[in-house]
């Protein structure tokens, strides 16, 4: 029998410090009365989705009216310049969203400039990179989704999955939107595309395509944001999907759960959702919601209440698909704080964080692939395995790939190489499709001097 003594436990003084220290996030609903225009708004008004929609901030003038004198003329001028020269999305912020900017202080320009939610929901001109506000290869439809429409608004990109865009509006607009070519009203920089078909005709054609294409088992219902689809229309469309034998997974995409949780708490919506989930259960279909939070400040008690209510109504899961954005969530601490808040407060499963797509005016937000790889390494081991988000790169013509799946990476030029194992709907006649190497590009200001010099001389048509 061994007589060795058991190892001694380290004292608190001698124990090594973990790189990240878990702390329980207590969700708070910031006091909206700190905004002068909302000083007398009641809790009942704040919970009313129609009040929220009617009091959205849609421009500089309305922001002045809400925020009062705390934001100086310099900030408003910075915002106006951005709208005129850079912005690909118009200003549209629900009170719920605006209330998570600098949540513990009265409106103040210094706090607002530094705030992570403001940085991606209300960008200003001084945020943009002064030399390269856009990558030379930036594209307004960077993932070529419209090119893969099999019906107007129905993208068949993956073999067994489709994306159904039901609407081209959202309760709020994000500056980094990957569908900035279609979603929202036009800006001085971007004349938005528009659907041509009537909504009923477009949805009928989507259903007809899915009936005729039994290989599709997974439908992402999105837009825009399904929170902006009139509820009877959305309920009817999902109900029709549930009648299709081949459809086994339905995912509703709504950042509105974060920006307008009041909508998803409405009694008629919850009652209708319960009816849909009951039908899904009988048919053995998974019905879930995907939302989009990028910073811990956005996980408020109302968001948590709405998420739990949807789960109680029978949704299989509520999952978060965020975007990696510099100054918003680009550190391990920021990502882990957000993930634990989603889990602990709202029962929302962290799922994906995407590298920001290469859309115009997005360079100040984008991270290089190497930084995303470091972030993936840094967050491993803290969260439960089922709730450890995958950091992914959505490569044009390839799709989602884990950030460590790059097959080559020239860090000097910021060019990574990617391949794929399936055909999109536009490649069935291309014998080279599965042999072709596709590229993703790092933001130019993160490259070494030699790489920046190379891109400074780049001309359209140059290889890679």
C-alpha positions, 0 to 999 in steps of 0.5 A, spaced: 500 500 500 502 506 498 504 511 503 505 517 499 501 523 501 496 526 497 498 533 494 497 539 498 492 544 495 495 551 493 493 557 498 489 562 495 495 566 495 499 561 491 494 559 486 495 561 479 490 567 476 486 564 471 486 568 464 479 569 465 475 570 471 468 568 471 463 572 474 455 572 474 452 577 469 446 580 473 442 583 467 440 590 468 434 594 464 438 601 464 433 607 466 431 610 460 429 616 464 436 619 463 434 621 456 431 627 456 425 626 451 423 619 455 423 622 462 416 621 463 415 614 459 412 609 464 414 602 464 408 600 461 409 604 455 416 601 455 414 594 454 409 596 449 412 594 442 408 599 438 410 605 443 417 602 441 416 602 434 413 609 434 419 612 438 425 609 433 430 614 432 431 615 425 436 621 424 440 626 427 434 631 428 431 625 432 437 623 436 438 631 438 431 631 441 432 624 445 439 625 448 438 633 449 444 637 450 449 631 453 451 630 446 455 636 443 455 639 436 461 635 434 458 628 435 452 630 431 456 633 425 460 626 426 454 622 425 451 627 419 458 626 415 458 619 416 451 618 413 453 622 407 459 619 406 460 612 408 454 609 411 451 603 408 445 603 412 440 608 414 439 610 422 434 606 425 434 605 433 429 602 437 429 606 444 430 599 447 437 599 443 439 606 444 438 605 451 443 600 452 448 605 449 452 607 455 447 604 460 449 607 466 450 615 464 446 620 462 448 622 454 455 624 454 459 625 448 465 622 451 462 615 453 458 615 447 464 615 443 467 609 447 461 605 447 461 598 444 454 598 442 454 605 439 460 603 435 456 598 431 449 601 431 450 608 430 457 609 427 460 616 426 465 618 420 471 618 425 470 611 426 472 609 419 479 608 417 482 614 414 486 610 409 482 604 407 474 605 409 473 599 404 477 593 402 478 594 394 474 587 394 469 589 398 462 588 395 455 590 396 452 583 396 459 580 398 456 572 399 453 573 392 446 571 395 442 574 390 446 570 385 443 564 388 436 566 388 432 560 386 426 564 387 426 572 388 428 572 396 430 564 396 437 563 396 439 556 395 447 556 397 448 549 401 445 542 399 440 541 404 439 548 406 435 555 404 435 562 406 428 565 405 428 572 405 421 574 407 422 582 408 427 587 407 426 591 413 428 590 420 426 594 427 433 596 427 439 597 422 446 595 424 452 598 420 455 592 418 449 588 415 451 583 410 445 584 406 446 592 406 444 591 398 437 589 400 435 591 407 433 598 409 432 604 405 437 607 400 443 612 403 447 617 399 452 611 398 447 605 396 441 605 392 438 599 395 435 593 391 428 592 391 423 585 391 419 586 385 414 580 386 408 581 391 409 578 398 404 573 397 406 571 390 413 571 393 412 566 399 407 562 394 413 561 389 418 559 395 413 554 398 412 551 391 420 550 390 421 547 397 415 542 395 419 540 388 426 540 392 426 534 397 433 535 398 432 541 402 430 539 409 433 546 413 429 553 412 432 559 415 426 564 415 430 571 415 430 578 411 431 583 414 428 581 420 422 576 421 420 581 427 418 586 421 413 580 418 406 581 420 405 576 425 399 573 421 403 572 415 409 569 418 405 564 422 402 562 416 408 561 412 411 557 418 405 553 418 406 551 411 413 549 412 411 545 417 406 541 412 412 539 407 415 532 409 422 534 407 422 540 412 425 538 418 429 544 421 426 551 421 430 557 424 427 564 425 432 569 424 430 575 429 435 580 432 429 583 434 429 579 440 435 583 442 433 590 439 425 589 440 424 584 445 417 587 446 415 584 440 416 577 442 412 578 448 406 580 445 400 575 447 398 574 440 405 572 438 406 567 444 400 564 443 401 563 435 408 561 437 405 555 442 401 553 436 406 552 431 411 549 436 405 544 438 405 542 430 412 542 430 412 537 435 407 532 432 411 532 426 418 531 429 420 538 426 425 542 430 423 550 430 428 554 433 430 562 433 437 565 432 438 572 434 444 577 434 447 580 440 454 582 440 456 585 447 454 584 454 450 590 455 445 588 450 442 582 454 437 586 459 432 583 463 427 584 457 431 580 452 431 575 458 424 575 459 422 574 451 427 569 450 425 565 456 417 566 454 419 563 447 422 557 450 416 556 454 412 556 448 415 550 445 421 553 441 427 548 441 432 553 442 434 560 442 441 561 439 446 567 438 449 568 432 454 574 433 459 578 429 466 579 431 467 587 431 473 591 433 471 595 439 465 591 440 467 584 442 474 583 439 477 581 446 476 574 450 473 577 456 468 581 451 466 574 448 466 570 454 462 576 458 457 576 453 456 568 452 456 567 459 450 573 460 446 569 454 447 563 458 446 565 465 440 570 464 437 569 458 438 561 456 440 563 449 445 558 446 452 562 444 452 559 437 457 562 432 461 569 431 462 570 424 468 574 421 465 581 419 463 580 411 467 584 406 462 589 405 463 597 403 465 601 409 467 596 414 474 595 415 474 599 421 470 593 424 473 587 421 478 583 424 484 579 421 483 571 420 489 570 425 486 574 430 480 570 430 484 564 431 487 567 437 480 568 440 477 561 438 483 558 442 482 563 448 475 562 449 476 554 449 475 551 456 471 556 459 464 555 457 460 548 456 462 545 450 455 545 447 455 553 448 462 554 446 461 558 440 465 557 433 468 562 430 467 562 423 469 565 416 463 566 411 467 565 405 464 567 398 462 561 394 464 557 400 460 558 406 461 557 413 468 555 415 471 554 422 477 559 422 482 554 423 480 551 416 484 555 412 488 551 407 493 557 406 494 563 409 499 569 407 499 573 413 503 579 409 498 580 404 492 578 408 490 572 403 487 566 406 485 560 402 479 556 402 476 550 399 469 546 399 466 540 398 459 541 395 456 545 389 452 551 390 446 552 386 450 556 381 455 551 380 452 545 377 455 546 370 462 547 373 466 541 373 472 545 376 467 548 382 470 543 387 477 544 385 477 551 385 481 555 391 477 561 394 479 567 398 478 571 404 482 578 405 484 581 412 483 588 413 489 592 410 490 596 415 492 590 419 497 588 414 505 589 415 508 595 411 510 590 405 503 588 405 500 595 405 504 597 399 502 591 395 495 593 396 496 600 395 498 598 388 493 593 386 488 594 380 481 591 379 483 585 375 489 583 379 490 576 381 487 574 388 
